[in-house]
Amino acid sequence: MPELIRQYVKIVDGFNRRLGRFIMYFIFVMAGILLWSSISKTFFLPSLWTLEMAQFAMVAYYILGGPYSIQMGSNVRMDLFYGGWSDKTKAWMDAFTVLFLIFFLGVLLYGGISSTSYAIEYGERSYSAWRPYMWPIKVVMCFGILMMILQSIAEFFKDIARIRGVEL
């Protein structure tokens, strides 16, 4: 494989590994927010922000953890046929199906950018009592989708290398 592709895979894998290892601790952030929600409802006045903030933390958790999940091969596969195939056949199938994933994520990113620009331009807010601005979480979502596209392209290159009998 050309050195440019090797460097691309190395950089994208390294960044998404660090991002994924960092973002996995957001589960504790979300748990802390929900714990505070329970405490404040029991002993103080209920907080308006806790439920929605926990939802935002969860969105960041799974959107930013997605590229790491793809990298680690933790995504769900239907093993009915796939499990019995050779590594080369699996690489062929993965190289083919990842193109559909990249297309889907591209459409998702296009819609996400459109929605984010709308949220920034018009100052979109949530309809809850807390009424937070929506653009920060939409920016996080667009960034996560972009990183998932970059990781999917890296996985495509790894599959092509596997088909050629080379490991990246």
Secondary structure as GFF3:
##gff-version 3
##sequence-region A 1 168
A	DSSP	alpha_helix	3	23	.	.	.	ID=ss1
A	DSSP	alpha_helix	26	43	.	.	.	ID=ss2
A	DSSP	alpha_helix	50	72	.	.	.	ID=ss3
A	DSSP	alpha_helix	79	82	.	.	.	ID=ss4
A	DSSP	alpha_helix	87	122	.	.	.	ID=ss5
A	DSSP	alpha_helix	135	163	.	.	.	ID=ss6
###
